[in-house]
Amino acid sequence: MPASLHPPDSLFVLALALAVEAALGYPDRLYRALGHPVTWIGRLIAALDRGLNREGDPPALRRGAGVLALAILLAATGAAALLLVLAAQALGLPLLLGGLLAASLPAQRSLHAHVAAVAVALRRDGLPGGRRAVSMIVGRNPESLDEAALCRAAIESLAENFSDGVVAPAFWTGAAGLPGGALYKAINTADSMIGHRTPRHASFGWAAARLDDLVNLPASRLTAALLVAAAALRADCSAPGAVRAVLRDAGKHRSPNAGWPEAAMAGALGLRLAGPRVYGTARVEDHWMGDGRAEASAADIDRALALYRTAIGILWGGAAGLVVLALLG
């Protein structure tokens, strides 16, 4: 087994990646010079979509083409990640370079910044500014949102993206090092690009959507547990409320995974999240998560971010603790 995939080593890579990303994010200078792994993956997905997803083909053939596209994507991503692992080993710095490379996978810092920007814009520029800011992080029609719905949308995005943008890449990096985190990111990006139930992607994106559901399953449950634990450490949150909401509501969400962090966040903050929403011109009748008040405010976004920061701290502590246990074992 390559050194970078040995469990203690992958856990060290995870701990370093979380620390580096929290401190630095993904520097704009680096993005302008080289792009980002998600943009590279996205270009490949777009090329596969153009080349293999033919609208005149029957649904079964388009589903098969989607399976092939996903296999090509994962093979290319896995090969690139393994080459980087081998290069790091050849340079004699597998853990340091592995951690620095894996720091591009979680999005702790950027998620906090984008959600915080909604509260800032709402306070500074009112509802129009809040709508502009929230349109950067949610897919629903911002013009359909009043102030309470806008704040709920920001908090829901924080909860869901904490799971699939932070905890899931951390989980798979800790389990299988840089290749594990990179493969997860490829699956999640494919789901976001082609995993929609639209006429073009309902069949072609079926494999990407189903695989994304599967690989996000452990992280969504872990995220809910992290939010419950964080709520227990905060005087302005309710851990029992989070547990009750998860047990009652998580399984009622249309997503097999998103309901877990959203319900935990709602119960912890004493809010109702999700519920009926408008995407474009289509109204989606989702079940409410939590049984608190629906009238969320910018102050609730602040509380959600504080809960998120506490949960991130628990995640860091858990990663560091696992490294110590692995070394002692």
C-alpha positions, 0 to 999 in steps of 0.5 A: 500500500502506498505510504499516502494511503496508509491510515495514519498518513491519510489522517495526517494529510487531512489534519494538515489540509483542514488547517491550511485551508482554514488559514489561507483558503484557496489564494486568488493568485493561485486561482488566476494562475492555475485555476482550481481542481473543481474547474479542471474537473468541470471542464472534463465533465462539460466535454464528456457531456458534449461528446456523449450526451446525444439528445436523439438517443433513447433514455437507456442509451443516454443512461449508459453514456452517463455511466461511461462518462462517470467512469472516464471522469473517475479514472482520469481524476484518480490517475491524476491524484495518484500521480501527484502522490507518487511525485510527492513521494519521489520528492521525499515529502509525501505528507507535507505535499499531500496535505498542501494539495488536499487543502484545495478540497474542503471549502471551510473558509469560502463557505463562511465568507459567502454566507456571512456576505449575505448578512452583511449585504442585508444589513448594508443594502437591504433586501435587494443587496441580500438577494444579490448576495444569496444568489451566489450560493443558492439556486432558487429564484432570489426575487421570490424571497422575502427577508425571512426566506432569504435568511433561511436560504443562507442558513440552509446553504450553510448546513448543506454545504458544510456536509458536502463541501467540508465534511464529505471531502474531509471524510474521504481524504481521511479514509483514502488520502488525496485520491479519496478526496479528489474522487469525492470532489469529482463525483460531487462536481458531476452531480452539481453539473449533470445530476439534475432531473432536466430533459437533458440530464435526467438519464445522462446524469443518473449515475452521477446523482446516485453515486453522489447520494451514496458517497455523501451518506456517511458525511451527512450523518457525521455533519448532523452529529457535529452540529449536535455536538456544537450546539451542546457547547453553545448557550444560544443553541439547543442540542436536544432540539437538534436531535429531535429535529433530525430524528423527526424530519431528516428522513422527510427531505427530498434528498437522502442526505441534505435533510440531516444537516438542515434538520440539525441546524434548524433544531439547534437554532430553533428555526424552521428550514427548507419547506416550500421553495421556488427554483426558477419558476417552479415551486417545490413543496418540501417538508419543513425541517425543525418546528421553530420559527420561520421568521429568520433574520440576519442575526440568525445567520450570525448564530448559524455561522457561530455554530458552524465555526464551533462544529469546524473546531470539533472536526479539527479536534477529531482529525487531530485526535485520530492522528494521535490515536493512529500514531499511538496504535 
